[in-house]
Amino acid sequence: MNKKEKIWGLTILIIILLGYLIPYTLLSNVAKWYGSFLLWTVLAILIIAANYMLTKDWSDEE
């Protein structure tokens, strides 16, 4: 695992942790369900983008 993969892996881990921390801390007083839903949608898009950046250079050729 090279340095670039470690950085993207750590980025993904941080985004996943934010998906748990933000709704139960910063958004805990928001009564509408779409507050967390919007957050989770944005975080999902960020995870997809990070996974793309992590795996775009992978190939069978070495």
C-alpha positions in Angstrom: 0.0 0.0 0.0 1.6 3.3 -1.1 1.3 6.7 0.5 -1.5 7.9 -1.8 -3.7 4.8 -1.0 -3.1 5.4 2.7 -4.2 9.1 2.4 -7.4 8.2 0.5 -8.1 5.4 2.9 -7.8 7.8 5.8 -10.0 10.3 4.0 -12.7 7.7 3.6 -12.5 6.7 7.2 -12.9 10.3 8.3 -15.9 10.8 6.0 -17.5 7.7 7.5 -16.9 8.9 11.1 -18.4 12.3 10.2 -21.5 10.4 9.0 -22.0 9.2 12.5 -20.7 12.2 14.5 -22.5 15.1 12.8 -26.1 13.8 12.9 -25.8 12.9 16.6 -24.0 16.1 17.7 -24.5 19.1 15.5 -27.8 18.0 14.0 -29.3 16.5 17.2 -31.6 19.5 17.6 -32.9 19.4 14.0 -36.4 17.8 14.1 -36.6 17.3 10.3 -35.4 14.0 8.9 -34.1 15.6 5.7 -31.3 17.3 7.6 -29.5 14.1 8.2 -30.6 12.7 4.9 -29.0 15.6 3.0 -25.8 15.2 5.0 -25.7 11.4 4.3 -26.3 12.0 0.6 -23.5 14.5 0.4 -21.2 12.2 2.4 -22.1 9.3 0.1 -21.2 11.3 -3.0 -17.9 12.2 -1.3 -17.2 8.5 -0.5 -17.9 7.5 -4.1 -15.5 10.2 -5.4 -12.8 9.2 -2.9 -13.2 5.5 -3.9 -12.9 6.5 -7.6 -9.7 8.5 -6.8 -8.4 5.6 -4.8 -9.0 2.9 -7.5 -8.6 4.8 -10.8 -5.0 3.8 -11.1 -5.5 0.1 -10.3 -5.1 -2.2 -13.2 -3.9 -5.7 -14.1 -0.8 -4.3 -15.7 2.2 -3.9 -13.5 
